[in-house]
Amino acid sequence: MSSTPASEPREPKPALIFDDPLDQQSSDDTDHGWGDRPAGDSAADLKRFLDEKPPHHI
């Protein structure tokens, strides 16, 4: 016996899609998210720069 009555509709199974994935734009195809940070506090930017600066950059 199943836990759902026969009168209740079942959720449809996910369909298989055989489209060409290269025809669709991916998130990598846009400029969004490639290191762009929203404009903000320049003091925080300087602190981040100084915190992340490699030791050979004095």
Secondary structure as GFF3:
##gff-version 3
##sequence-region A 1 58
A	DSSP	three_ten_helix	21	23	.	.	.	ID=ss1
A	DSSP	three_ten_helix	27	29	.	.	.	ID=ss2
A	DSSP	alpha_helix	42	52	.	.	.	ID=ss3
###
